[in-house]
Amino acid sequence: MNQEALEIKINCQQVLDNLKTYFPDHINYNGTMKNISQTFELALQKIDKKETLDVHFVRSCVRMFVDDTADYMHPLIGKMEKTAELIEGYNRRVTGGNNE
């Protein structure tokens, strides 16, 4: 596994850990936090298979989070945005230049 993929996995895991810390009850029920959790879990699975990741859906997680919490300064926002940036580079490498 290359350094970029490893960094994405670390960021995804940090997002999941933070969701469990800050919103432990919310990730078990249908709603925004569960959707975000599922997105980042799927990203972890796809990166192990060397598949491209849906950067657009990851970016939409930031919007869903802000809409749900109205917390524009939460540390999760920066972590999700950083993960989306890493995914864009990863996708270019996996697809040979095309970005999904």
Secondary structure as UniProt FT lines:
FT   HELIX           3..22
FT   TURN            24..25
FT   HELIX           26..28
FT   HELIX           32..48
FT   TURN            49..50
FT   HELIX           55..69
FT   TURN            72..73
FT   HELIX           75..95
//
